[in-house]
Amino acid sequence: MSNSPELGPLWVKLAGAGVRPTRQRLELAEILFKGERHFTAEMIYAEARSLRYPPSLGTVYNTLNQFVQSGLLREIAFYDSKLWYDTNTGPHSHYYWEDTDELSDIPPEHIPQLSVPAPPGAKVTAVDVIVRVRADEAHSECPMARFENFLK
C-alpha cells in the first residue's frame, strides 16, 4: 500500500462512494479492484492473509457488504447459497463453470434481449442471467482458457 493512501485513487473511490477509507478497507480495496474480477469472500480472505495485519473473515464479509451497499461491488447469489462478488457493477450476465467453480462474464453479443414485465405495482430493477456450464469431455483444455481463446 502507498505511504499516502489519502492521496491515492482507492481513497478517492471509497470516499466518493460514501465509504470511510480506513486502513483495512483500503488494503482490501487494493486486493479487490485489480481490474474486473469475480470472487467470493473466502477467496478474498485467502488473498488477504498475506497482509501485514490480515483481517478476519467477518471483517472481509462486512467490508464486501458495505461495498455492495455503496455501489462499489455487485453481489451475485447462487442457488446453492454461495455469494459471489463482481467489480463490474453494470448490467451483464455470467457463465458459472460448475467443474472449476469459476464465474466469468458472457460477452454482451451472446445475450438475448429480455423483456420481462413486472407484476402490477412493481418495477423490474434488474435481470440477472447465470448460465451454468461444464467442460465438454471431448476437450482436454482448461474450460476458462478455451473461453478466453473464444473471446479473442
QUIMO-V383395 format. One record per residue. N is the residue number from 1. D_CENTER is the distance of its C-alpha to the mean C-alpha in Angstrom with 1 decimal. Layout:
n->N d_center->D_CENTER
n->N d_center->D_CENTER
//
This chain:
n->1 d_center->21.5
n->2 d_center->24.0
n->3 d_center->27.2
n->4 d_center->26.8
n->5 d_center->23.3
n->6 d_center->24.7
n->7 d_center->25.3
n->8 d_center->22.0
n->9 d_center->19.3
n->10 d_center->16.7
n->11 d_center->19.5
n->12 d_center->20.0
n->13 d_center->16.4
n->14 d_center->16.3
n->15 d_center->19.9
n->16 d_center->19.5
n->17 d_center->16.9
n->18 d_center->19.4
n->19 d_center->17.9
n->20 d_center->20.6
n->21 d_center->19.7
n->22 d_center->21.1
n->23 d_center->21.3
n->24 d_center->18.7
n->25 d_center->16.1
n->26 d_center->16.9
n->27 d_center->16.7
n->28 d_center->13.3
n->29 d_center->12.2
n->30 d_center->13.9
n->31 d_center->11.8
n->32 d_center->8.4
n->33 d_center->9.5
n->34 d_center->11.3
n->35 d_center->10.3
n->36 d_center->7.6
n->37 d_center->5.5
n->38 d_center->3.7
n->39 d_center->5.2
n->40 d_center->7.5
n->41 d_center->9.7
n->42 d_center->12.4
n->43 d_center->10.9
n->44 d_center->10.6
n->45 d_center->14.0
n->46 d_center->15.5
n->47 d_center->14.6
n->48 d_center->15.9
n->49 d_center->19.1
n->50 d_center->20.5
n->51 d_center->20.6
n->52 d_center->24.2
n->53 d_center->23.4
n->54 d_center->20.5
n->55 d_center->19.0
n->56 d_center->19.5
n->57 d_center->16.9
n->58 d_center->17.8
n->59 d_center->17.1
n->60 d_center->13.5
n->61 d_center->13.0
n->62 d_center->15.0
n->63 d_center->13.2
n->64 d_center->9.7
n->65 d_center->11.8
n->66 d_center->13.6
n->67 d_center->10.8
n->68 d_center->9.7
n->69 d_center->13.5
n->70 d_center->14.1
n->71 d_center->11.7
n->72 d_center->9.8
n->73 d_center->6.3
n->74 d_center->6.0
n->75 d_center->6.7
n->76 d_center->7.6
n->77 d_center->10.9
n->78 d_center->12.9
n->79 d_center->16.7
n->80 d_center->17.0
n->81 d_center->15.4
n->82 d_center->12.5
n->83 d_center->9.4
n->84 d_center->5.9
n->85 d_center->2.9
n->86 d_center->1.6
n->87 d_center->4.6
n->88 d_center->6.7
n->89 d_center->8.2
n->90 d_center->11.2
n->91 d_center->12.5
n->92 d_center->11.8
n->93 d_center->12.0
n->94 d_center->10.8
n->95 d_center->12.9
n->96 d_center->12.6
n->97 d_center->14.9
n->98 d_center->17.0
n->99 d_center->19.1
n->100 d_center->16.6
n->101 d_center->13.8
n->102 d_center->11.1
n->103 d_center->8.8
n->104 d_center->9.6
n->105 d_center->10.3
n->106 d_center->13.8
n->107 d_center->16.0
n->108 d_center->17.1
n->109 d_center->20.7
n->110 d_center->20.3
n->111 d_center->19.2
n->112 d_center->22.3
n->113 d_center->22.8
n->114 d_center->22.7
n->115 d_center->25.0
n->116 d_center->24.6
n->117 d_center->27.1
n->118 d_center->26.5
n->119 d_center->29.0
n->120 d_center->31.8
n->121 d_center->30.9
n->122 d_center->27.2
n->123 d_center->24.9
n->124 d_center->21.8
n->125 d_center->18.8
n->126 d_center->16.3
n->127 d_center->16.5
n->128 d_center->13.6
n->129 d_center->14.6
n->130 d_center->13.5
n->131 d_center->16.1
n->132 d_center->16.8
n->133 d_center->18.4
n->134 d_center->20.4
n->135 d_center->22.1
n->136 d_center->25.6
n->137 d_center->28.2
n->138 d_center->30.3
n->139 d_center->27.8
n->140 d_center->27.6
n->141 d_center->24.9
n->142 d_center->21.4
n->143 d_center->19.5
n->144 d_center->16.6
n->145 d_center->19.4
n->146 d_center->21.3
n->147 d_center->18.4
n->148 d_center->17.9
n->149 d_center->21.7
n->150 d_center->21.7
n->151 d_center->19.7
n->152 d_center->22.2
//
